[in-house]
Amino acid sequence: MVSDHKKPRRLALIWRAIVEVGFIIFLFYSNLLMGEFTRANGHGKTWTFALEDVFSETNLAIAIISGLVGYVVSEYLRKNL
């Protein structure tokens, strides 16, 4: 019985990329949310207001691009160091 070693390896690489990009996006949003509360912590500032201010289309695009760039840089460094 011949097993295909490339398919599990490729699937593992895809999952690792998804996890790493997702972690970078998580760090981006947590940093953004913390900054939102420290920068503009005025009266009437609620959790809902901060979430609406942080989760916008622009921030999502920045998070995804940053996540992909971070993944590419980390993979480059992992392979060359």
Buried (B, 14 or more C-beta within 10 A) or exposed (E): EEEEEEEEEEEEEEEEBEEBBEEBBEBBBEEBBEEBEEEEEEEEEEEEEBEEBBEEEEBEEBBBEBBBEBBEEEBEEEEEE
